[in-house]
Amino acid sequence: MRVVVALGGNALLRRGQKLTDENQRANVGVACDVLAPIAMEHDLVISHGNGPQVGLLALQADAYEEVPAAPLDVLGAETQGMIGYLVEQEMGNRLPFEKPLATLLTMIEVDPEDPAFKNPTKPIGPFYDQDAAEELELSKGWEFTAADDSFRRVVPSPRPTRIFELNQISWMLERGAVVICAGGGGIPTMYESERKLVGVEAVIDKDHATGLLASGLGADFFIMATDTDAVYIDWGKPGQRAIARAHPDALMELSDEFPAGSMGPKVAAACEFASATGSGAAIGGLADIGGMFEGTEGTVVTTDQTGIKYRD
């Protein structure tokens, strides 16, 4: 089987944790504990989020006033190398020495006319209280969204349309490599006049990008690991219910239940992949990747399911 797994940025750095190498490595290790057995039996592609990491890099770059801050596409490339290194090393510590591993900088094309550029929804960076968010909004022109009892910066998140390195990824898989790619949704790029490729001030949603990757690679299963154990309806309310299995059409009928900046893209990516390919997708917790692969944990989205089945 060919398996594609997306590791959420908030799963690699959980709410309340400081963005230290030690915390990130520990969370990566949890993922690699369950990914390594899959890699020994199947083709494996790993992508990852970068919301907390790219947001902090943007904040650090903006604090150094001697030179202009680096744009988000360059910062996205930095996070691909940084997080990819951690994933590659931790996977290597769990796999035989001869198992090849590769981290690939991945550019992804977006449409310059995408309406997302006028409606930023992608949360990046740390969490702020209201006073700090308002100060940054005035001083830097950043936009913010409420996240429970705090606030996070939001940036445009255009839809991915093409993965430039798809052939290279396929080439490495055919030679037995575990490939870490499309990190942070890929490096956002677009064509200007005379076919000039340029970077874009945006962060592509990694779930949509990884769904496009999974479809392009002909994946048999697509897993999204996040900081919740399943997809819920009435999330945060006394009557919240976890979804065990769902047909993609039935799940999309509940799309208003899922916030645009968090669970919404995951649900949409899972449903689009399952509908387009007939293969399964799953959404759940970082430590439950193995169970999602077996179909016993998380929320499994498949055309084999009629309607929606909730957990008991």
N, C-alpha and C positions, 0 to 999 in steps of 0.2 A: 504493500500500500504506500501511497504518497500522502504524507500528513503535513499540514501547514498549521503552525501554532503562533498566535499573536499574544505576546506578553504585555499587559497593560502597564503604562507608565506609573499609574497609581498602585498597581500591584507590586511593582519593583521598588516603589517608595510609598509606603502606606501612610495614610492620614496621621499627622502628628509626629511622624518620624523626621529627624533631621537628615538633610541631603548629604550624608557622609558616604565615603567609599565603603566603609564597614557595613552600614545598613543596606546599601544597594547590593553589595556582594552577598550578604546573608540571604536576601530575598531571591537573588538570582540562583543561589545554591539550592533553595527550596524547589524552584522550578526545574533545575537541572537534575535533581534527584529523581524526578518522575519522567523527565524528557530523555535521559540517557538510555533507559531500557527500550523506549520507542525507537531511538536512533539505531539500536543494535539490530532491530528486526525490520525496519521500514525506512524509506526515504523520508528525511525530515528537513523542513525549512522553518526557521524561527525568525519572526519579526518582533519588534518591541515598540512600546510607546516612548515618548520623551517629554511629555508635558511638564512635569516638575523640573526636569533637567534643563530643557531649552529655555524655560522661563527664568530660571536662576542665572543661566549664562547671559541672557539678555539684560538682566538687572545688573550683573557684574560689568558687562561691557558698557552699559550706559553710565555707570559710576565713574569710569575713567574718561575724563573730559578732554584729555589731550588730543584724542583722535575720535572720529565719528564711530558710533557703536556699529558692530558687525550686523549685517542684515540677518533675518531669520533663516534664510536658506543656508547661509554659511554656518550659523549656529546649529542648524539641523544636521549638517554634515559632521560637525564636531561631535554631536551626541551619538551619531551612528558609530563612529570610531570608539568613543569612550564606553558606551554600553555594550557594543559588540565585542570589545576586548574582554569585558567581565564575563559575558555569556560564553565566549569561546574558551576562555581559560577554565571556567568552572565546568563546562562540558568536557574539556580535555582531561580534567582531573577525575572524571567518572567513566571515561571511555578508554579502550585500548589505545596505546600510543600510535599505532598504525592507522587509526580511524581518522581520515582527513577532515579538517574543519576549515571554514573560510568565512570571513566577514567581508561583505561587499558593499561599498558605497553605492547607493541606488538612487538615481534620478527618476522622478516621475513627472509627467506632463500634466498640466492643468489648463483649463480654458480661461483665457483672460476676461471673457464675458461672464464667467460664473457669478451668479447673484450673491454668493457667499462673501465676495469682496465688499459688499455694501451692508452685510449683516454678520459681524463677527460673533462666533459661537464657541470656538475652541478654547477651553480653559488651559492656561499654561502658568507655570511658576508657582510660588508659594501661596499660602492662604493669608489674607490680611483681615484686620478688623475694619470697621466702617470708616473710622477717622483716617487710617493709613491709606485706604483705597481712595478716598476722596482727595487726599493730598496728592497722590500719584496721578490721579485723573486730571487735576489742575496743573501740576508741574510738568507732566510728561505727555499728556494727551491720551493716555491709555484708557481703554474701555474695560469695565468690570461687570461681573455677574455675581449674583448672590449664590452661595454654596452652603446650604444649611444656615449656620450662625456666623458665617464668614464670607469673604469675597475673594474672587480670583480674576486675574486679567484674562480677557478673551481676545482672540485674533481671528482673522478670516480662515476658514477651513474649506477651500474649494474641493470639488470632487476630482479624484484622480481619473485620468483618461488613458494613459499609456505608461507602461513600465519599460524604460529604455534597456535595462540590463536583463530582460527576461531570457534571452538566448544564453547568456553567460551563466545564469542560475541553472538552467536546464542542463548545460554542459557539465557543470560541477556535480549535479545530482546523479547524472549518468555515470560518473566516476566514483560514486560512493561517498561523496562529501556531505557533511551536515553544513547547510548554508544559512548564515545569519544575514538578513538583508531587509531592505525596505524599512529600516528603523525609523521610528517617528513619523511613519506615513510616507517616507521617502523625502528626498530633497526636492522641494517644489520648484518646478521650472516651466517656462512657456516660451513659445516662439514669437519674436517680434518680426517686423518686416524684413524681407530678404532672408528669411529662414535663419535668423540669429537666435540661438538659445540663450536665455537669461534666467537668473534666479528670481524668485517671487517672495515678497514679504507676506508669508502665510505659513501655516502648519497644517498639512494634510492629515485628516483623520486616519489613524493607523489601521482601524478596522476596515474602512472602505478600501484603503490601499492594499491591505492583506487579502481581502476578499477578491479584489481584482487579480492579485498575484496567484491566489489559490486556483481561480478559474483558468488563468493563463497557463498554469503548470499542469492542469488536469488532475488536481488533488482529489483524493478519495475521501478526505475528512479535513475539516477546518475548525480549529479550536481557538476561542478567544478567552484568555485567562485575565480575570480582573480582581477587584477587591471585594466582590460579593459572590456568594455561592451559587446564585441562580438568577434568572430573570423573575421579577416579582410584579404583580399588579397591586395597586393600592400601597405602594412602597412607603414605609414610614408610618402607616396608619394601623390602628388596632387589628383590622381585618386583612392585613396584607397576606398574599398567597403566592407561594413559589410555583413556577411552571416547570414540570418535569419534562414533558415532550409537547411539541406543537407542530402542526402543519404550517408552512410559511405563510400561506394565505390567511389562515386563522390568526396567526400572531400579528400580522401586519394590520389586521382590523383593530388591534388594540394599540396602535402606534402612538396615540395621544397619551398613553400611560407612561411613555418613556422619554425622559428629557433629552433635548437635542444635543447638549454638551457632554452627555455621559452614556447612558444605556441606549439611547435612541440609535446612534450609529451602529452599535453592536448588533441590535436586533435587525436593523435594515440590512447590514452586511450578511448576516446569517441567512436571512430570508432570500436575499437576492442570489446568494451562492447556491442554496438548496434548490431553489426554483430553476435556476439556469442549468445546473449540472445533474440534478437528481441524487447528488451525494449529500451526506449529512454534515451539519455544523453544530457546535456546542458552545455555550457560554457558561462560565462558572469560576470558581476560585482557583488561585494559583496552585495550591496544594492538591487540588482535585483533578489535575490534568489527566492523570492516569485513569481515574474513574470516568471522566468525560469521554476519553477514548474508548472505554468499554461500554459506555452508554448508561452507567449507573449513577453518575453525579452530574450536577449542573442542569442546564436546560438544553435539551437536544432538539434541534430543528430539522425535520425530515419530511419528505413527501410521503413516507410510509405511514405517518401518523394521521388519523382523522381528527380534525378539530384540535382541541387543547386538553391535555391531561395535567392536572395539578398534583402536587405532592400530597400525600395523606397527612 
